[in-house]
């Protein structure tokens, strides 16, 4: 190997190492998000509490994440994304390990508050590391792999945790979630996952400053993230109940349709990464893919489909909803001042938390009041609003 080729090879290896480590951290974050929901059927017997009390613990997790996400973005740019990411992994892991050690409901609330704080670290730190450490030409694919890892963590958590709980105990399931995070934190501490200084964007000035952050573009993207959560989470969390209650679909088929939607979304993310690297019109790509998703979900909402058609349409809708994710992230990166990626991703990610707090109340209310079809209809409305915002953001970006 000649000297002229050694540099690019080392750069690629450094990028790969960084991407693997950050993606593993993202997998852990989604695994931790799913830990309590996955174990809900077993928690009343384990802690002697009601399902409502478990719901309160979940609310504590999400509310703390909402409150801390933006401040953590500022801390990430001030103290370093890698340091914050390791700290988040260790705090989240300690939270779940403590639940394994202290099996009381009051402590569960304390632990979920700490886990919610840790959850606020991942988006600002992950995206700051990737933005500063991955070549511009490969950024879309890097974002897609990172997001795919998160989807994978969501998908495997229920089976892994319920399997461990059934074979051993609920304590061991919580301990497994904690140990997984500690293992990835150790990997980040010992591995070579620092971004290359040669590719780092010019630092913002001053670190931790607010100038140029709360712009119309950033506020629009925060609303975009909220609408994305409201539309896709409505399908993910409530489509099974809506299918069974409103469409005469049996539980097994409803679960199959949702499972296909989720896995198709994950692979759509990978395809979206390649597309995002081949265009600069990320707003148009986001709008087009989500408009097609809205059309498919409209058909699902209005037509009682045979089983095969239902599963195929859910698969196509899931794939298209996944395609937009890397372009969404590229829109955020384009809106961030150089060196302020952590702060901006922290700000816009609060949109997810807002959607996560409002969505369950809205969609559950539709089911409780006898409007299961409204789950899909309302999701379509949020999708169309997302399309409009994505086009507005693209127009503003190209005219600046």
SVG drawing of the C-alpha trace seen along z (x, -y; Angstrom):
<svg xmlns="http://www.w3.org/2000/svg" viewBox="-68 -35 72 56">
<polyline fill="none" stroke="black" stroke-width="0.4" points="0.0,0.0 1.4,-3.4 1.5,-6.4 -1.1,-8.1 -3.6,-5.3 -2.9,-4.8 -4.6,-8.0 -7.9,-7.3 -7.9,-3.7 -7.2,-4.9 -9.9,-7.5 -12.5,-4.9 -11.5,-2.6 -11.9,-5.4 -15.3,-6.3 -16.4,-2.6 -15.3,-2.3 -17.1,-5.5 -20.3,-4.4 -20.3,-1.0 -19.8,-2.3 -22.3,-5.1 -24.9,-2.7 -24.4,-0.3 -25.1,-3.1 -28.3,-3.9 -29.3,-0.2 -28.9,-0.4 -30.9,-3.5 -33.9,-2.0 -33.5,1.3 -33.6,-0.8 -36.7,-2.7 -38.4,0.6 -37.3,2.3 -40.2,1.1 -42.9,1.5 -41.7,5.0 -42.0,6.1 -45.4,4.5 -47.3,7.8 -45.0,9.0 -44.5,5.8 -47.8,5.9 -46.8,9.2 -43.2,8.2 -43.8,4.9 -47.3,5.3 -48.6,2.3 -51.4,1.6 -50.9,1.0 -51.8,-2.7 -48.8,-3.0 -46.6,-1.4 -47.9,-4.0 -46.9,-6.7 -43.4,-5.4 -43.3,-5.5 -44.7,-9.1 -41.9,-10.1 -39.3,-8.7 -40.7,-10.6 -41.3,-13.9 -37.7,-13.9 -36.4,-13.3 -38.5,-16.2 -37.2,-18.6 -33.5,-17.7 -33.1,-17.1 -32.3,-20.7 -30.0,-21.5 -28.1,-18.3 -27.6,-19.4 -25.8,-22.5 -23.8,-20.4 -22.8,-18.0 -21.3,-20.8 -19.5,-22.3 -18.1,-19.2 -17.8,-16.8 -20.2,-14.3 -18.2,-11.2 -17.9,-12.0 -21.6,-12.7 -22.5,-9.5 -20.5,-7.4 -22.0,-9.2 -25.5,-8.6 -24.9,-4.9 -23.5,-4.5 -26.4,-6.4 -29.1,-4.5 -27.4,-1.2 -27.1,-2.1 -30.8,-2.9 -31.9,0.5 -29.4,2.3 -30.7,0.5 -34.3,1.7 -32.9,5.2 -31.4,4.5 -34.3,2.5 -37.6,3.9 -39.9,1.2 -42.3,-1.1 -40.9,-4.4 -37.4,-3.4 -38.8,-2.5 -40.0,-6.1 -36.5,-7.4 -34.8,-5.0 -37.1,-5.9 -36.4,-9.6 -32.6,-8.8 -33.1,-6.7 -35.1,-9.5 -32.2,-11.9 -29.9,-9.4 -32.2,-9.0 -31.9,-12.7 -28.2,-12.3 -28.4,-10.0 -29.7,-12.1 -27.5,-15.2 -24.4,-13.1 -24.9,-10.6 -25.6,-13.1 -22.8,-15.4 -20.3,-12.6 -21.5,-11.4 -21.7,-15.0 -18.1,-15.7 -16.7,-12.2 -18.3,-11.0 -17.5,-12.3 -20.2,-14.4 -20.7,-12.0 -21.5,-9.1 -23.5,-11.0 -26.9,-9.9 -25.9,-6.2 -24.3,-6.7 -27.5,-8.3 -29.5,-5.4 -27.3,-2.7 -27.4,-4.5 -31.2,-4.7 -31.5,-1.0 -29.6,0.0 -32.1,-1.9 -35.0,-0.1 -33.2,3.2 -33.0,2.4 -36.7,1.7 -37.5,5.0 -35.3,7.3 -36.0,5.9 -39.4,7.6 -38.3,11.1 -35.0,10.9 -36.3,9.4 -39.4,11.6 -37.4,14.6 -34.9,13.9 -37.7,13.1 -39.5,16.4 -36.3,18.5 -34.9,16.7 -36.6,13.7 -37.7,10.1 -34.7,9.0 -32.4,10.6 -34.2,9.0 -33.6,5.6 -30.0,6.5 -29.5,7.6 -30.6,4.2 -28.2,2.5 -25.2,4.8 -25.8,4.3 -25.4,0.6 -22.2,1.0 -20.7,3.3 -21.2,0.7 -19.9,-2.1 -16.8,-0.1 -16.4,0.4 -16.6,-3.4 -14.0,-4.0 -11.5,-1.5 -12.2,-1.6 -11.1,-4.0 -14.3,-5.9 -13.1,-9.5 -14.1,-11.6 -11.3,-12.7 -10.2,-16.2 -9.7,-16.6 -13.4,-16.2 -14.8,-18.2 -16.9,-21.1 -15.8,-24.6 -16.7,-25.1 -19.6,-27.3 -18.8,-30.4 -19.0,-30.4 -19.5,-26.8 -22.8,-26.6 -24.1,-29.9 -27.7,-30.3 -27.1,-32.6 -28.5,-31.2 -30.0,-28.2 -33.7,-29.0 -34.3,-29.9 -37.5,-29.4 -35.8,-26.5 -35.0,-24.8 -38.5,-25.5 -40.1,-24.1 -38.0,-20.9 -39.0,-20.6 -42.7,-20.6 -41.8,-18.2 -40.3,-15.7 -43.5,-16.1 -45.7,-15.3 -43.6,-12.4 -43.9,-10.9 -47.6,-11.5 -48.2,-9.8 -45.9,-6.8 -46.2,-6.1 -50.0,-6.1 -49.7,-3.2 -47.0,-1.4 -48.8,-1.6 -52.5,-1.5 -52.9,0.2 -53.4,3.6 -56.2,2.5 -57.7,0.5 -57.6,3.5 -59.2,5.8 -61.9,3.3 -62.8,1.6 -62.0,3.9 -62.8,7.4 -59.1,8.4 -58.1,11.2 -55.3,10.6 -52.7,12.8 -53.2,11.1 -53.1,7.6 -49.9,8.4 -48.4,9.8 -49.3,6.6 -47.7,4.5 -44.5,6.7 -44.2,6.4 -44.6,2.6 -41.9,2.3 -39.3,4.5 -40.1,2.9 -39.5,-0.5 -36.1,0.6 -35.1,1.7 -36.6,-1.4 -34.2,-3.4 -31.2,-1.7 -32.6,-2.4 -33.3,-6.0 -29.7,-6.4 -28.5,-5.7 -31.1,-8.0 -30.2,-10.8 -26.6,-10.6 -27.7,-11.0 -29.7,-14.1 -29.5,-17.5 -33.3,-17.9 -33.9,-16.1 -37.2,-18.0 -38.6,-16.9 -37.6,-13.3 -39.2,-13.4 -42.4,-14.9 -42.7,-12.5 -42.1,-9.4 -44.4,-10.4 -47.2,-11.5 -47.1,-8.0 -47.2,-6.6 -50.3,-8.7 -52.0,-7.4 -51.4,-3.8 -52.6,-4.4 -55.7,-6.1 -56.5,-2.9 -56.0,-0.9 -58.3,-3.3 -61.1,-3.3 -61.1,0.2 -61.6,3.6 -58.8,5.5 -58.2,9.2 -55.3,10.5 -52.7,10.6 -53.4,7.1 -53.5,5.7 -50.0,7.1 -48.6,6.0 -49.9,2.4 -48.6,2.3 -45.2,3.5 -45.1,0.8 -46.2,-1.9 -43.6,-0.9 -40.9,-0.9 -41.7,-4.3 -42.0,-5.8 -38.5,-4.5 -37.1,-5.9 -37.6,-9.5 -35.6,-9.1 -32.0,-9.8 -33.3,-12.8 -35.0,-14.1 -31.7,-13.9 -29.9,-15.6 -32.4,-18.5 -31.6,-19.0 -27.8,-18.9 -28.3,-21.5 -30.1,-23.8 -27.4,-23.5 -24.6,-26.1 -21.2,-24.4 -20.2,-22.8 -23.7,-23.2 -25.1,-19.9 -25.6,-18.6 -27.5,-21.7 -29.8,-21.6 -30.5,-17.9 -31.2,-18.3 -33.7,-21.1 -35.5,-19.3 -35.6,-16.0 -37.9,-17.6 -40.5,-17.3 -40.4,-13.5 -40.9,-13.8 -43.9,-16.2 -45.5,-13.8 -44.7,-10.9 -46.6,-12.7 -49.6,-13.8 -50.1,-10.9 -51.1,-8.1 -53.8,-10.3 -55.2,-11.2 -55.2,-7.8 -56.3,-6.0 -59.2,-8.5 -60.3,-7.6 -60.4,-3.9 -62.2,-4.6 -64.9,-6.6 -65.5,-3.9 -63.6,-5.4 -60.9,-2.8 -60.8,-3.9 -59.9,-7.3 -56.4,-5.9 -55.5,-5.6 -57.4,-8.7 -55.7,-10.9 -52.3,-9.4 -53.0,-10.4 -53.8,-14.0 -50.5,-14.2 -48.6,-12.7 -50.1,-15.4 -49.1,-18.1 -45.6,-16.6 -45.5,-16.7 -46.4,-20.4 -43.7,-21.2 -41.1,-19.3 -41.8,-21.2 -41.8,-24.5 -38.5,-23.6 -37.0,-22.7 -38.2,-26.0 -36.7,-28.0 -33.4,-26.1 -33.0,-26.6 -33.8,-30.3 -31.4,-31.1"/>
</svg>
